[in-house]
Amino acid sequence: MNEVLRKISGIGIIPVIKIEEISDAVPLAKALINGGIPIAEITFRAAGAEKAIRAIKEACPEMTVGAGTVLNVDQVKAAVEAGVQFVVSPGFSPKTVDYCNQIGVPVIPGCATASEIGQAIESGLEAVKFFPAEQSGGLDKIKALAGPFGNLQFIPTGGIDLKNLAAYLSFGKVMACGGSFMAKEDFIKNKEWDKITALSKQAVDIILGFEIGHVGINISSEEEALTAASRFGSLFNLPVKNGSSSIFAGSAVEFMKSPYLGRNGHIGIKTNSVFRAKCHLENRGIRFNEESAKFDAEGKLTAIYIDQETGGFAVHLMQK
């Protein structure tokens, strides 16, 4: 997968932004970054979009910035000159797609029919913008279209909000969702940066869905682990399950038959997507023990340990 598209997939959401005043560009970008969303699609529906893009890229180099509502090759040229990393269009324009492919800039055209998606695949694209998502049949339509079109990924945009974000992202062919709910025009006009940050954090919480899965306690021997698990289980009427390397009392407390990672043990954190959770935490400077990574038969990341202990406990992400 293209590296920019991989970043988009890792973040899981693309704020679609219309900036009328160039002076709002940088404060807006910082509000999104503070909310855990270091990405934005700056729409060319507003005059001077390329100036806003340039300002954001200069002040916030960690921000992944795309140009939205790009209708022709001239707008692509202006956007690329301003420093964009990807281009989004509301419909499928062969000339625009061909030019982006020619210069090596990821392009995500709007597609809502099988014919348009077929054109996208013929053009060698990895992802399309399903637009307008809710008005075009929503998640059910995406699932119907995804079947015959192989590994193509979808970025539904239009009608996406906090209520349906998780449902869209639960489908494996959805790379990310586009939306403007966290940075509405009124929020920007009124310079309500704190509100944008708060809504961005809510979106990230929904995307990742962190929950404590279990606590693993290091025990020196299998005999001691069985004794501890049996006692704990009898105290709270929990079933005891003996496994190959540990013994569970219930589903949330694990007694290791021999010490594993972590001075005292480990904590498993469930998430909607280990891949996205890892990307979000890496954006915050968290490092991971890559040797601990586990994958399913399709190559999907299902578990990985954070590189640093917390309170003597190793911490690992695990797929829900």
N, C-alpha and C positions, 0 to 999 in steps of 0.2 A: 504494500500500500504506500502511496505517496506520503512523504513525511508530514506535509501540511494537513492532509486528510487524516492522518493518524492522530495529529494533535486535536483536530476537530472531534474525532471519535472519542478521544480520551477525556475531553471536557464535557461532551454530551449535549451542549446547548450553544446556540449562536444568537446572541442578542442582535436584533435587527434595529439599527439606530438611524434616525433622521436628525441631523444637526443643522439648525438654522443659523446659529451664531458660532463662529469659529472659536470664540473664547470659551465655549462650553465643552469643546472636544476633550481637552486634557483632564479637567475635573471629572467628566463623565467616565473616561477610561480608568481613572484611578478609583472611582466608585465601584466599577465592575471588578477591578482587580482585588480591591478590599473585600468584595463579596465572594471571591473565589472563582471568578469567571474572567480569565485573561484573554478574552477574544471578543471581537465585534465585527459586524457587517455594517459598514457605513453606506447608506443608500444614496445613490446619485439622484434621488428625487428632490434633494435639496441642492441649491446652487452652492458651488464652492466645496463640494464633497472632497475633492482631492486635497484641498488645503487642510481640512479637518483630519484626513488620513495622514498627511505629512506631519502635522503637529503631534498626533498621537504616537506615531512611530519614533519621532525625535525625543519626546518626553518619556515614553514608556516602551522601551525596546523589547520588553518581555511580552508585550501584547501581540497576539496574532490578529492581524487586521485584514479584512476582505472588503471588496467593493460590491455593493448590492444594487439591484435594479439597473444593471448594465445592459444597454440595449444595442450597442454597436461597437465596432472596432475602435473608433475614435475614443470612446469612453474607456475601453480597455487600456489604450495607450496612456491616457491621462492617469488612470488608476495605478498602472504599473510604474509610471514615472514618479508617482507620489509614494510608492513603497508597499503596495498591497501584496499579500501573499496568496490570495485566492480571489476568484471572481464569481459572482452569483447573478444569474439573470432570471427574470420572471417566466420566460418561455424558452423554447429551443430555437436558437438562431444559428444555422449552420456556419455562416461566415464568422460569427463571434466565437463559436466553439473551435472552428478550424484555426483561427488566429491564436487563440489561447494555447492550443495544442502545439502550434508551431513555435511559440516563444517559451513553452515549458511552464506556463502558469496554470495551476489547477482551476478548472471551470466547472461550476455546478449549475447546469441549466434547469429551468423550471419544466417539469414534465408531469402530466396528469393522465396520459393515455398510453396504451400499449404501443401505439405507433411512435409516439415521441420517445418512449423508453427504448424502443428498438433502434431509433436513430442514435440515441446516446451510446448504446452498446457498440454500434457500428463505428462510432467515433472514438472508441477505446476508452470511454469514461468509466470511472469507478463508482461515481455517486451522482444522483440527481436530486434536485429540489422538488418534492411533491407539493405542488402549490395550485390553488389554495387548499390546504389539507382537509380541514373539516367540511368545507363546501363541496369537496370532490369525492367524498366517501369515507374520509378518515382512515383509521387503522385497518378496518375491514377491507377497504379498497387496496391499501398497501399490501396486505397479506395475499390478496387475490392476484395482484400484479407480480409479487415477488416470486411466486412459484416458477413460472416459465422463464425467468430472466436471471438464472444463475446467481452469481455472487454480487450483483449490483446492489449498492447500498442506497438508502433513501434518507433524505433530510426533510421531513414534513414541516411545513411552515404555513401559518394561517389558521388562527383559532386555537393555537397552543397556549396553555396557561398552567398554573400550578395544579389545577384539578385533573388534567389529562396527561401531564408530562410523563409521569411514571408509566402509564399504560403504553404510550407510544414507545418509550425507551425499553420496555420489557421485550419487545420483538427484536430478534437478533439481526434483522436486515435494516434496522433503523440506526444509522450512524450517529445522528444527533438530531435535535429539534431546533428549529428557528422560531424566534418569538420576540415580541417587543414589550411583553407585560412587565418586565422588571425595569424598563427604561422608557416609559411612555413619554410622548411629546410634552405633556403637561408637567411631568416630573422634571424634564430637562429645562423647560421654559422657566419654571419656578426655582430651578437650581436646588432641587431636593435630593442632593447626593446621598444623604444618609438613608433615605427611603429606597433608592436604587440599590445601595449596598445591602440593606436588610432583605429586600426581595430576592436579590441574587443569592444570598446565603440560604434563603428558604428553598430556592430552586436546587442548589447544590445538595442540600439535605435530602430532598426528594430523589434526586438522581442517584445518590450513593446509598441512602437508606441504612445507615450504620446501626447495628444492634450487637449487644454482647451475645456471643454464641455459646462459649463455654470457658471454664477456667481449668487449666491443667496444672496439677500439683506434682512436683518432683518427689518421688519416693525412692528409697535406696534399694528396695528389692520387691519382687513379685509378691512374696508372702506378706510383707508390710502393706503393700498397695491393696491386696485383697482384704486384709483386716480393716484398713481405713475405709475402703469403699463399702464394706459390709456394715460397719458401724454407722457411717453417714447415711446409708440407705435405710437402715432400720430406724434411725432417729426420725426420719422424715417420710417414711413409707415410700421410698423411691426404689425402682427396679435396679438391680445390679447386673451389668453386662460386661463379661470378661472378653477382652479383645486380644489381639496379638502383641501389642506393646503397652496397653493401658487397660484400666478397668473404670467404666463409667458408673456413677451412681446418679440415676436420672439421666437427663440429656445435657446438663450444664456443668457438672463437676466430674473431672477426669483425674484419676490417680495413675501416674506413670509408674510402670514396673521398674524402670531405671531412669536416672536423671536424663532429661533431654535439654533442649535449648532453654535458656533463662536460668538464672541462679536459683530461683524459687520455683519456676515453672513457666507456663505460658498462658496467654489470654487470646482466645479466638474471637475475632470481630467479623460478624456477618455483614455482607454488603450486596447490593443489587448487581454490582459489576466489579469484580476484583481489578480488572484492567482499568476502568475509569477511576476507581478509588486510588489505585497506585499512581495514576497520572496526576490526579488532584493533589495528592500528598507530595509527590515529587515537585510540583509547582511551588509548594511551600517549603522546599528544601529538605524534605525527609528522604533518607536513603534506604535502600532495600537490600536484603541478602539474596542476590539473584540465584545463588546455588540452591536456595530453598524453594524455588518456584515449582509449582505443580500445574500440569496441563491435562485437559481431557483428550479424548480420542480425536477431536476435531482441532486440537491445538489451541483451545481457549484457556487462558490463564484462570485457574480455579483457587489457588492459594499461594501466599508468599509471606515471608517474615520481614518485618521492619528490622533494620540493621541495629537499632539501639534498644536496650532494655528500658523498661519503665518500672521503677520500684522493685527491681530484681526479677521482673517477669518479661520474657520475650513476648512480642505481640505479632500475631499474624492475621492477615485478611483471609476470609474464606467466602466462597460463593454461596449465596442463599439457595 
